[in-house]
């Protein structure tokens, strides 16, 4: 029987022979070598030789007569691909996604369910509900920013400004004035004459703070009826002397029945949509 070491030796020998046979094919011809004193540029640009290595003319920045800078398509695509990495953060921090997913998580906790509905279902439902709520904002961005930019009617900087304006209005309408004042005080020397002048550096954290507060307020209201059911069931079990039986096991069917009878999912989704003025 052939040993493993002998087999590896034979394979290595065959590879070595194949490499020796292929070496002449990759050898440089004698005519392509440089002689002493010969200029590389003359060799590259001389007739019959290799073409010159092209530069990167696409990576340029042009300044218009009004002082604005225009970047080439290559740089714009690079900037867009870089911004796509921030898409999850923008989705959570600048849309209705945060409020919706927190309310759904509190609802699942109030029902006493640990894995149902699963995280994938809650995130998917929150995502499509976010698209439904944010549809007017996305349509305005598409009409005023995306389509004119794709048709080369406006520059990239103007398209970015037009796209940020609907988000600014949406976030400003959902943000409490006290939260804006809080971050203005933390920032220090920031002067804001009108609410429309609020920069995104202050508006985004204020918006997220307001969304967290609103989500917990809605979650508290949702939690109260299920908490009452838990208390009643625990009191009945205590009176019957069934202290070893978990109240959650007994109260779970009653909470599910209550949630189904009142059409809970439609009520929760409708309340969330109405909280954004949809």
ZAMAR-660823 format. One record per residue (C-alpha): residue in one letter; chain; y, x, z. Coordinates in Angstrom, 2 decimals. Example, Ala and Ser with C-alpha at 12.3 -4.5 7.8 and 13.67 -1.06 7.14 Angstrom:
<nodes>
   residuo   cadena         y         x         z
         A        A     -4.50     12.30      7.80
         S        A     -1.06     13.67      7.14
</nodes>
This chain:
<nodes>
   residuo   cadena         y         x         z
         X        A      0.00      0.00      0.00
         X        A      3.39      1.34     -0.98
         X        A      5.61      2.12      2.01
         X        A      9.14      0.75      2.31
         X        A     10.67      4.24      2.38
         X        A      8.92      5.20     -0.85
         X        A     10.07      1.99     -2.52
         X        A     13.71      2.60     -1.51
         X        A     13.46      6.17     -2.82
         X        A     12.25      5.00     -6.21
         X        A     15.02      2.39     -6.47
         X        A     17.64      5.03     -5.60
         X        A     16.23      7.40     -8.22
         X        A     16.37      4.73    -10.91
         X        A     19.99      3.88    -10.01
         X        A     20.91      7.57    -10.12
         X        A     19.38      7.96    -13.61
         X        A     21.23      4.84    -14.86
         X        A     24.51      6.16    -13.47
         X        A     23.97      9.50    -15.21
         X        A     23.26      7.76    -18.51
         X        A     26.36      5.57    -18.21
         X        A     28.71      8.41    -17.25
         X        A     29.44      9.56    -20.85
         X        A     30.48      6.04    -21.81
         X        A     33.29      6.09    -19.23
         X        A     34.45      9.61    -19.99
         X        A     38.03      9.98    -21.23
         X        A     38.41     11.26    -24.80
         X        A     39.95     14.66    -25.23
         X        A     42.82     13.30    -27.35
         X        A     44.24     11.21    -24.51
         X        A     44.82     14.12    -22.13
         X        A     48.35     15.39    -21.57
         X        A     49.31     18.86    -22.56
         X        A     51.67     20.90    -20.37
         X        A     55.29     19.84    -20.90
         X        A     54.42     16.57    -22.61
         X        A     56.44     13.58    -21.37
         X        A     54.48     10.57    -20.18
         X        A     57.08      8.11    -21.52
         X        A     56.92      9.68    -25.00
         X        A     53.15      9.41    -25.00
         X        A     53.21      5.76    -23.98
         X        A     55.94      4.70    -26.41
         X        A     54.86      6.84    -29.35
         X        A     53.33      5.10    -32.40
         X        A     49.58      4.66    -32.22
         X        A     49.41      5.12    -28.46
         X        A     48.99      2.61    -25.66
         X        A     51.82      0.03    -25.26
         X        A     54.29      0.47    -22.50
         X        A     53.57     -1.23    -19.21
         X        A     55.72     -4.37    -19.08
         X        A     57.97     -5.06    -16.13
         X        A     58.36     -8.26    -14.17
         X        A     61.35    -10.01    -15.75
         X        A     60.35    -13.33    -14.17
         X        A     61.32    -12.11    -10.70
         X        A     65.09    -12.32    -11.13
         X        A     67.99    -14.01     -9.41
         X        A     71.02    -15.22    -11.38
         X        A     74.44    -16.08     -9.98
         X        A     76.30    -18.95    -11.58
         X        A     80.04    -19.21    -12.13
         X        A     80.43    -21.34     -8.98
         X        A     78.77    -18.68     -6.84
         X        A     75.37    -20.38     -6.46
         X        A     72.24    -18.36     -7.05
         X        A     69.43    -19.60     -9.26
         X        A     65.92    -18.23     -8.89
         X        A     63.43    -18.04    -11.69
         X        A     60.46    -20.36    -11.90
         X        A     58.13    -17.69    -10.56
         X        A     60.12    -17.27     -7.37
         X        A     60.48    -21.04     -7.00
         X        A     56.72    -21.52     -7.29
         X        A     56.19    -18.75     -4.74
         X        A     58.60    -20.46     -2.33
         X        A     56.92    -23.83     -2.83
         X        A     53.45    -22.39     -2.20
         X        A     54.75    -20.73      0.94
         X        A     56.29    -23.99      2.16
         X        A     52.96    -25.77      1.71
         X        A     51.63    -23.81      4.67
         X        A     54.19    -25.61      6.85
         X        A     53.13    -29.03      5.54
         X        A     51.02    -29.99      8.61
         X        A     53.89    -29.07     10.95
         X        A     56.38    -31.02      8.83
         X        A     54.03    -34.01      8.80
         X        A     53.77    -34.08     12.58
         X        A     57.35    -33.15     13.46
         X        A     59.40    -35.06     10.85
         X        A     57.48    -38.29     10.22
         X        A     56.03    -41.20     12.18
         X        A     52.65    -39.48     12.54
         X        A     53.20    -38.26     16.12
         X        A     53.93    -41.69     17.59
         X        A     51.01    -43.33     15.79
         X        A     48.33    -40.78     16.71
         X        A     49.39    -40.71     20.38
         X        A     49.26    -44.51     20.65
         X        A     45.80    -44.57     19.07
         X        A     44.58    -41.88     21.46
         X        A     45.89    -43.81     24.49
         X        A     44.28    -46.99     23.15
         X        A     40.89    -45.30     22.89
         X        A     41.28    -43.97     26.43
         X        A     42.25    -47.43     27.73
         X        A     39.19    -49.00     26.13
         X        A     37.01    -46.42     27.85
         X        A     35.56    -45.11     24.59
         X        A     35.11    -41.37     24.31
         X        A     33.91    -40.87     20.73
         X        A     34.53    -44.16     18.96
         X        A     36.60    -44.36     16.84
         X        A     36.17    -40.69     16.09
         X        A     39.04    -38.24     15.73
         X        A     38.59    -38.17     11.95
         X        A     38.98    -41.95     11.73
         X        A     42.06    -42.00     13.97
         X        A     43.71    -39.16     12.04
         X        A     42.92    -40.78      8.69
         X        A     44.26    -44.15      9.84
         X        A     47.37    -42.50     11.25
         X        A     47.92    -40.59      8.02
         X        A     47.76    -43.63      5.75
         X        A     49.84    -45.69      8.15
         X        A     52.39    -42.86      8.10
         X        A     52.45    -42.97      4.29
         X        A     53.02    -46.74      4.46
         X        A     55.88    -46.43      6.95
         X        A     57.47    -43.45      5.20
         X        A     57.18    -44.97      1.71
         X        A     60.93    -45.77      1.36
         X        A     61.79    -42.20      2.38
         X        A     59.31    -40.69     -0.08
         X        A     60.55    -42.93     -2.90
         X        A     64.13    -41.88     -2.28
         X        A     63.11    -38.22     -2.29
         X        A     61.23    -38.73     -5.54
         X        A     64.13    -40.50     -7.28
         X        A     67.01    -38.34     -6.05
         X        A     65.37    -34.91     -5.73
         X        A     61.93    -34.46     -7.27
         X        A     62.36    -36.15    -10.65
         X        A     65.81    -34.63    -11.39
         X        A     64.47    -31.20    -10.45
         X        A     61.39    -31.56    -12.67
         X        A     63.66    -32.65    -15.53
         X        A     65.87    -29.57    -14.99
         X        A     68.87    -31.77    -14.16
         X        A     69.63    -30.16    -10.78
         X        A     69.01    -26.74     -9.28
         X        A     66.47    -25.95     -6.58
         X        A     69.08    -25.73     -3.80
         X        A     70.55    -29.12     -4.71
         X        A     67.07    -30.65     -4.93
         X        A     66.26    -29.34     -1.46
         X        A     69.48    -30.81     -0.08
         X        A     68.80    -34.18     -1.71
         X        A     65.23    -34.19     -0.39
         X        A     66.28    -33.41      3.19
         X        A     68.90    -36.20      3.34
         X        A     66.44    -39.18      3.55
         X        A     64.41    -37.41      6.23
         X        A     67.59    -36.67      8.15
         X        A     68.58    -40.35      8.08
         X        A     65.10    -41.50      9.12
         X        A     64.86    -39.06     12.02
         X        A     68.40    -39.80     13.17
         X        A     67.67    -43.54     13.28
         X        A     64.61    -42.97     15.51
         X        A     66.19    -40.42     17.86
         X        A     67.87    -41.32     21.13
         X        A     71.42    -40.14     21.63
         X        A     70.52    -38.71     25.04
         X        A     67.90    -36.44     23.48
         X        A     70.41    -35.15     20.93
         X        A     72.90    -34.45     23.71
         X        A     70.18    -32.63     25.64
         X        A     69.49    -30.15     22.86
         X        A     73.17    -29.82     22.01
         X        A     73.74    -28.76     25.61
         X        A     70.83    -26.32     25.45
         X        A     72.09    -24.83     22.17
         X        A     75.52    -24.21     23.71
         X        A     78.33    -23.69     21.19
         X        A     77.29    -26.34     18.66
         X        A     80.04    -28.75     17.64
         X        A     78.96    -32.05     16.07
         X        A     81.70    -34.39     14.91
         X        A     79.49    -37.21     13.61
         X        A     75.76    -37.97     13.96
         X        A     75.30    -37.15     10.25
         X        A     76.44    -33.59     10.97
         X        A     73.51    -32.94     13.33
         X        A     71.62    -29.89     12.07
         X        A     67.86    -29.93     11.72
         X        A     67.55    -27.22     14.39
         X        A     68.71    -29.82     16.93
         X        A     67.52    -33.02     15.26
         X        A     63.85    -32.02     14.93
         X        A     63.17    -31.23     18.64
         X        A     65.26    -34.26     19.69
         X        A     63.27    -36.47     17.30
         X        A     59.93    -35.18     18.61
         X        A     61.05    -35.74     22.22
         X        A     62.07    -39.31     21.40
         X        A     58.79    -39.94     19.61
         X        A     56.78    -38.73     22.60
         X        A     58.73    -40.97     24.96
         X        A     58.38    -44.02     22.71
         X        A     54.66    -43.39     22.18
         X        A     53.99    -43.21     25.92
         X        A     56.01    -46.38     26.53
         X        A     53.91    -48.28     23.96
         X        A     50.75    -46.73     25.38
         X        A     51.67    -47.83     28.91
         X        A     52.09    -51.44     27.78
         X        A     48.72    -51.29     25.98
         X        A     47.02    -49.78     29.02
         X        A     48.02    -52.53     31.52
         X        A     45.59    -55.37     30.49
         X        A     42.63    -52.99     30.30
         X        A     43.56    -51.55     33.69
         X        A     43.58    -55.06     35.18
         X        A     40.06    -55.65     33.84
         X        A     38.86    -52.38     35.40
         X        A     40.37    -53.32     38.77
         X        A     38.83    -56.82     38.74
         X        A     35.39    -55.52     37.78
         X        A     35.54    -52.77     40.42
         X        A     36.55    -55.29     43.09
         X        A     33.70    -57.67     42.18
         X        A     31.14    -54.87     42.21
         X        A     32.45    -53.67     45.57
         X        A     32.20    -57.17     47.01
         X        A     28.62    -57.49     45.75
         X        A     27.69    -54.15     47.28
         X        A     26.91    -52.50     43.94
         X        A     28.72    -49.29     44.76
         X        A     26.25    -47.13     42.83
         X        A     26.97    -48.94     39.56
         X        A     29.88    -47.52     37.56
         X        A     32.62    -50.13     36.95
         X        A     33.28    -48.62     33.50
         X        A     29.84    -49.66     32.27
         X        A     30.43    -53.28     33.26
         X        A     34.09    -53.50     32.22
         X        A     33.60    -51.96     28.76
         X        A     32.08    -55.11     27.14
         X        A     34.84    -57.28     28.61
         X        A     37.56    -54.95     27.31
         X        A     36.00    -54.86     23.87
         X        A     35.70    -58.66     23.84
         X        A     39.35    -59.03     24.88
         X        A     40.48    -56.55     22.23
         X        A     38.53    -58.33     19.49
         X        A     39.63    -61.84     20.53
         X        A     43.33    -60.97     20.39
         X        A     42.87    -59.11     17.06
         X        A     43.89    -55.87     18.72
         X        A     43.95    -53.56     15.70
         X        A     46.28    -55.81     13.73
         X        A     48.49    -56.22     16.80
         X        A     48.69    -52.47     17.49
         X        A     49.34    -51.53     13.85
         X        A     51.92    -54.29     13.48
         X        A     53.68    -53.19     16.64
         X        A     53.79    -49.58     15.48
         X        A     55.16    -50.54     12.06
         X        A     57.76    -52.83     13.64
         X        A     58.86    -50.06     16.01
         X        A     60.07    -48.10     12.96
         X        A     61.88    -51.10     11.48
         X        A     59.33    -51.70      8.70
</nodes>
